[in-house]
Amino acid sequence: MGNFFYRKYSEYLKEVYGEKVYKIPVNLPVLCPNRVEGSGPCAFCGDVATGFESLSNQLSVSRQIQTNMEYIGKRYKAEKFIVYFQNFTNTYMPLEEFETYMNQADLPNVAGISVSTRPDCIRAEYLDVLDNIRKEKGFDITVELGLQTVNYKVLNKINRMHTLGEYIDAHLMVKKYGFKVCTHMMLNLPGTDIDDAIEGAKILSAMKTDFVKLHSLYILKGTPFEKDYLSGDLEVCSFEEYTERVIAFLEHLDPDTVVERLFGRAPKEKSVFENWGHSWRKLQGILEQKMFEEGSFQGKQYNYLNGKAVKKFFQND
């Protein structure tokens, strides 16, 4: 389980590859169907989405990969990498373009591809492209699905344009190909509580998601959430409450699921609220110390699948 009582992504990569492996972001010139065909962006999504740490999408895929390899390799002494097509919805483009971009990741020292997208933008022909690349290049393939919350009413309120059903369908499709799935969650969206966090862990565990990435809510300038936050109509829960939700989530999460992240990250100059005014590293340290003091660990309450939940009805037998 590691030193901090949950299965860390960095430790998982060392187990699988036997050395340091880093994900390097690639930024493609693609948008999201909400922005193009829907009623606007999700309430929390800024103009650059999650691409704060990415290079310009005007650079070629190979140039972005090579530049990031040189920087990260030198800084962290890594020699193997996973190419992460990170920003917006990477399966929301013509199929031919998608295939071209994916094939451009075929460079020395690349071990795998991770493709970020929405649950309602998964189609078999795009998964076929990834399957062919896996067979030809030997790459490990992960599809990252932005679910955010299992509370479908909150999903509607924040303009996600999909609900839990689309996520389940997409997850099942991806798993049929034998790819890994990384599910993105936000445990402190307005309108959610600790019960949503626990139910989220249960659903992800039942679906056998391979990785989970938690993003603490940050409020970006120029988003619908900024207006609500500044007017007082949106209140972000306290850090103490967020830690309680994260710990409850982890305790109910399948201990085999790998945890990539516990906090969101956004540049201060683009935010009106971000991680309660502290670095994510500091907050993660506080959370891990709390888990240690409380005897908490991932999977502590993982006792509800494969018939285990029914045992409570037969305790006297």
Buried (B, 14 or more C-beta within 10 A) or exposed (E): EEEBBBBBBEBBBEEEBEEBBBBBBBBBEBBBBBBEEEEEBBBBBBEBBBBBEBBEBEBEBEBBBBEBBEEBBEEEEBBBBBBBBBBBBBBBBEEEEBBEBBBBBBEEEBBBBBBBBBBBBBEEEBBEBBBEBBEEBEBBBBBBBBBBBBBBEBBEEBBBBBBBEBBBBBBEBBBEBEBBBBBBBBBBBBEBEBEBBBBBBBBBBEBEBBBBBBBBBBBBEEBBBBEBBEEEEBEBBEBEBBBBBBBBBBBBBBBEBBBBBBBBBBEEEBBBBBBBEEEBEEBBEBBBEBBEEEEBBBBBBBEBEEEEEEEEEEEEE
